Amino acid sequence: MATDGRLRLVIDPGHGGGDPGAVHAATGLREADVTMGIAHVLKAIMDTHPEVEASLTRDADRTVALEERTQLANARDAHLVSIHCNSSEDHGANGAEVLCFAKTDADGSESTGCRISGAIQRELVALGLRDRGVKPIYDRRKRKYVGPKLFVLRETRRPAVLVETAFISNPEEARLLGDALGGFQARLAVAIFKGLRFALWGDAAGPRSGTGR
């Protein structure tokens, strides 16, 4: 939370530069380009809300190390939302999912990261994407990792989420992801925004921050 009461948010378009991310074999559609398109729309939406101070980890197709992404969020004392496309050798795999660090805080209450993830996931499912659920990567009760040890979720001080919007390896979802002019990237950005707004500042009381990842 900024000293002026605004919520600080870092939008992280996954991959970029020398790392194209997943690539659709038939069309050459690159994950890095899709995430950049979604992030630009999300940033533009955020810029219309004076209660939020939003920034991007990259604003063009360039390489940004994972450490740089988390350092930017930590330096700004900001929440981080990392945008990605999923991929699988099974071309029938489909749907959306959101990952967070842990389901609960140390006291057993729902973590802010889980709350954000759930709100975004509901909006993505409302677009017609299959519900693959919210996936915490760490179990506080068992004190062990139960999912991939994702750097951007482990190394941020404020809550962070990683959004797997849809499967770029799935022919139908790849068609949607690549349809920037048709508006699906914008619809994904709006869904992420609506989830963030509901979880973090969707009432007259203004933004509410959180430290529980």
Helices and strands as residue ranges (DSSP letters): E 7-13, H 31-46, E 52-56, H 66-75, E 79-86, E 96-102, H 112-126, E 131-139, E 144-145, H 151-154, E 160-167, H 171-177, H 184-196, I 197-201
